[in-house]
């Protein structure tokens, strides 16, 4: 599992009560009733996690960007 999958799994567990995001080929295990408030919290957590990763990721310089084209 990569870092993104780990973060999403933690959000699913903590905000939605979903134990895994792996497909288990069973409707009762793969489909969940989720309230909109919980869904909003989960989406917000995912967005904030993405912002945090973006802040920590070094940005390419203008010269590096120009060299790619």
N, C-alpha and C positions, 0 to 999 in steps of 0.2 A: 504494500500500500504506500502511495506517495504522500507527501505532506498535505496536499490539497484534500485527498481522500480522508486522511486522518482528521483534518479540521472539520470537514463536512460530516463525518461520522460522529464526532463529538457534539456538534450542533444538533444533529438528529436525535442523539440520545438525550442531551440536556434540555432541549427546547420542545421536542416533539414526542419523546418517550419511545423512539424507534431504535431498537437495539443494533441493527445493522442496515447498511445500504446495499448489501449484496443481494442479488436476485436469488430467491430460494425456490422458484417455480411452484409456488403455492399461493392462491389468491388470498387466503387468510393470513399469510406471512408477508406477502409483497404489497398489499394494499392496506392503507390505514385511514381512519377517520381523523381529520386534523381540524381543530378550530381555527378560525381566521386570526384570532389574537396570537395563538401559538405559531402559526405560519408567519405572521408579521415579525414576531420575535426572532424566528429562525432566519428569515431573509435579512433582517437587520444585522444579526450576528455574522452572517456570511459576508455581507457587504463591509462591515467594519473589519473583519479579518482580512479581506482583500485590500482594504485601505492600508492596514498595518503592514502587510507584505509589500505593498507598493512603496510605502515610505522607506522601508528597510532595503529595498532593491536599488543598487547603484544605477544611475541614469546614464545613458549614452551621451557623449559630447556631440556637439554639432559636427565636428570633424569625423567622428565614428559613424554618424548617421549618413553624412555625405559620401563616405567611402563605401557604404553598402549599396549605393545606387549607381 
